[in-house]
Amino acid sequence: MYDFAVIGGGAAGVFGAVSFAEMAPGSKVAVFERSGKLLTKVKISGGGRCNVTHACWDPSELVKHYPRGSRELLGAFHRFQPRDMIAWLAERNVALFTQPDGRMFPVSDDSQTIIDCFVDQARKLNVELYTYRGVEQITHSDGSFLLTLSDGSTAIAKKILIATGGGSASGGIQLAKSLGHTITPIAPSLFTFNVSDPRIEGLAGISSQDAIVYVSKKRIQRGPLLITHRGLSGPAVLRLSAWEARELQSMNYQFTLVINWTACDPSVIEDTLEKVRNTSARKSPMNTPVANISSRLWERLVASADISAETTWSQMKRSQIQALLGQLTAGEFQVSGKNTNKDEFVTCGGVNLREVDFKTFESRICKGLYFAGEVLDIDGITGGFNFQAAWTGARLAASAASQNTVS
Ligand SMILES: Cc1cc2nc3c(=O)[nH]c(=O)nc-3n(C[C@H](O)[C@H](O)[C@H](O)COP(=O)(O)OP(=O)(O)OC[C@H]3O[C@@H](n4cnc5c(N)ncnc54)[C@H](O)[C@@H]3O)c2cc1C
């Protein structure tokens, strides 16, 4: 009889098991992992460097980075937040450093450091780690859980944590359903946009350090925007893909994206264009007067405004200036399809948040059942927020589940 059995040996699962074992010394804890390896996503995360968390200490600021789950995480972050995770790692000799954009990585710059730390702790605390042991079925009766494993064996536990990750591949979705939970439909989040458009054709690698993008004016995103071989990427696009995840899925990833390449109010750019028109009357408009726009992109936008290279600023008609202004500040691009962002991808959807008590991460439907990580309908934008949600959920679930466990 395990005191605590964890289903899924990923970020939330292993950290949850170690946390439980720390809080209830001498308890019997196991992790059952379906695949042949533990912590596979930690290994590949952050390009192999593992963006562990984000340097944001104010829970009400932190929750702004979660398109789904921000309300539920607010109280949880008051109890276990990035600072607590950093301290937990530091106590185990893993130091982190902060990049200027707030992302935090191990000083080794190697995700293996995090894996080694977790696995060492698990061994020290006698947590049993099993691979190739997927949990296929769970039945709950008389206050305990019977787990049927993929090798045909069974295990019994007083309390369980489902931490099977997100997406349709997550085995936890079916298990949660079988225990009475409803599932919010799954949708991808954090993806790039496929765009085939002469304005950006052949400009892969060119970026705008500060752009505004939106599909609906209700959800405007601002930040660096990158042209890729297949279309558009960069933080502004990834954030938009997360905040609009459900809407874009419902449009089957066919939609019109509006880009303001300058991130400035159109009236400011209009003034700039009028000034240049007066001061550079005889010059060709092919040199960009707008900071932040690369000359190659500028040339394309000028051509799209139907202005030829032979024209001079003084020859430009008012309608051409307006067309250029439109290209610069409200260019419309047809998106047809999405692509995986290589740095990080997550899914939204999962266990319905109304059915979980976020003080403890315990199911409101089935006592003794806990959830943590991406199996819940919680997801963050890129920057270490997804792992932080996993650490926080796992820690609070372990803390609640370990109460009254006899040492
Ligand atoms: C390429 C990539 C890079 C990323 N980089 C970052 C980053 O730098 N920072 C960040 O914050 N986030 C990052 N993320 C997101 C982050 O990895 C996830 O949000 C996080 O791993 C979720 O943790 P989890 O424990 O819920 O799920 P996972 O880490 O996915 O673990 C779930 C585990 O459960 C197992 N499992 C599934 N079903 C069963 C079953 N029935 N029985 C037993 N085991 C089962 C799976 O095999 C898996 O090992 C990245 C994601 C990807 C894909």
PDBQT file of the ligand as one rigid body, heavy atoms in Angstrom, charges set to zero:
ROOT
HETATM    1  C1  LIG A 501      10.055  21.308 -26.546  1.00  0.00    +0.000 C 
HETATM    2  C2  LIG A 501       9.470  21.861 -25.279  1.00  0.00    +0.000 A 
HETATM    3  C3  LIG A 501      10.201  22.772 -24.538  1.00  0.00    +0.000 A 
HETATM    4  C4  LIG A 501       9.667  23.320 -23.364  1.00  0.00    +0.000 A 
HETATM    5  N1  LIG A 501      10.412  24.213 -22.653  1.00  0.00    +0.000 NA
HETATM    6  C5  LIG A 501       9.884  24.766 -21.521  1.00  0.00    +0.000 A 
HETATM    7  C6  LIG A 501      10.652  25.667 -20.732  1.00  0.00    +0.000 A 
HETATM    8  O1  LIG A 501      11.832  25.904 -20.992  1.00  0.00    +0.000 OA
HETATM    9  N2  LIG A 501      10.036  26.232 -19.647  1.00  0.00    +0.000 N 
HETATM   10  C7  LIG A 501       8.732  25.944 -19.297  1.00  0.00    +0.000 A 
HETATM   11  O2  LIG A 501       8.240  26.492 -18.307  1.00  0.00    +0.000 OA
HETATM   12  N3  LIG A 501       8.020  25.045 -20.003  1.00  0.00    +0.000 NA
HETATM   13  C8  LIG A 501       8.556  24.448 -21.087  1.00  0.00    +0.000 A 
HETATM   14  N4  LIG A 501       7.820  23.545 -21.797  1.00  0.00    +0.000 N 
HETATM   15  C9  LIG A 501       6.504  23.139 -21.268  1.00  0.00    +0.000 C 
HETATM   16  C10 LIG A 501       6.732  22.133 -20.122  1.00  0.00    +0.000 C 
HETATM   17  O3  LIG A 501       7.645  21.142 -20.562  1.00  0.00    +0.000 OA
HETATM   18  C11 LIG A 501       5.436  21.483 -19.689  1.00  0.00    +0.000 C 
HETATM   19  O4  LIG A 501       4.498  22.481 -19.361  1.00  0.00    +0.000 OA
HETATM   20  C12 LIG A 501       5.700  20.602 -18.445  1.00  0.00    +0.000 C 
HETATM   21  O5  LIG A 501       6.614  19.582 -18.778  1.00  0.00    +0.000 OA
HETATM   22  C13 LIG A 501       4.415  20.002 -17.931  1.00  0.00    +0.000 C 
HETATM   23  O6  LIG A 501       4.748  19.117 -16.881  1.00  0.00    +0.000 OA
HETATM   24  P1  LIG A 501       3.840  17.854 -16.582  1.00  0.00    +0.000 P 
HETATM   25  O7  LIG A 501       4.498  17.127 -15.467  1.00  0.00    +0.000 OA
HETATM   26  O8  LIG A 501       2.441  18.268 -16.429  1.00  0.00    +0.000 OA
HETATM   27  O9  LIG A 501       3.892  16.967 -17.899  1.00  0.00    +0.000 OA
HETATM   28  P2  LIG A 501       5.122  16.247 -18.584  1.00  0.00    +0.000 P 
HETATM   29  O10 LIG A 501       6.395  16.871 -18.203  1.00  0.00    +0.000 OA
HETATM   30  O11 LIG A 501       4.750  16.163 -20.015  1.00  0.00    +0.000 OA
HETATM   31  O12 LIG A 501       5.107  14.787 -17.943  1.00  0.00    +0.000 OA
HETATM   32  C14 LIG A 501       4.013  13.914 -18.070  1.00  0.00    +0.000 C 
HETATM   33  C15 LIG A 501       4.529  12.484 -18.023  1.00  0.00    +0.000 C 
HETATM   34  O13 LIG A 501       3.425  11.605 -17.836  1.00  0.00    +0.000 OA
HETATM   35  C16 LIG A 501       3.653  10.428 -18.593  1.00  0.00    +0.000 C 
HETATM   36  N5  LIG A 501       2.362   9.754 -18.779  1.00  0.00    +0.000 N 
HETATM   37  C17 LIG A 501       1.345  10.110 -19.596  1.00  0.00    +0.000 A 
HETATM   38  N6  LIG A 501       0.318   9.258 -19.450  1.00  0.00    +0.000 NA
HETATM   39  C18 LIG A 501       0.703   8.329 -18.519  1.00  0.00    +0.000 A 
HETATM   40  C19 LIG A 501       0.085   7.197 -17.941  1.00  0.00    +0.000 A 
HETATM   41  N7  LIG A 501      -1.154   6.807 -18.268  1.00  0.00    +0.000 N 
HETATM   42  N8  LIG A 501       0.766   6.484 -17.007  1.00  0.00    +0.000 NA
HETATM   43  C20 LIG A 501       2.013   6.856 -16.644  1.00  0.00    +0.000 A 
HETATM   44  N9  LIG A 501       2.662   7.922 -17.176  1.00  0.00    +0.000 NA
HETATM   45  C21 LIG A 501       2.002   8.650 -18.094  1.00  0.00    +0.000 A 
HETATM   46  C22 LIG A 501       4.300  10.957 -19.858  1.00  0.00    +0.000 C 
HETATM   47  O14 LIG A 501       5.005   9.923 -20.527  1.00  0.00    +0.000 OA
HETATM   48  C23 LIG A 501       5.215  12.043 -19.300  1.00  0.00    +0.000 C 
HETATM   49  O15 LIG A 501       6.492  11.541 -18.983  1.00  0.00    +0.000 OA
HETATM   50  C24 LIG A 501       8.354  22.954 -22.954  1.00  0.00    +0.000 A 
HETATM   51  C25 LIG A 501       7.627  22.034 -23.689  1.00  0.00    +0.000 A 
HETATM   52  C26 LIG A 501       8.176  21.476 -24.831  1.00  0.00    +0.000 A 
HETATM   53  C27 LIG A 501       7.371  20.470 -25.597  1.00  0.00    +0.000 C 
ENDROOT
TORSDOF 0
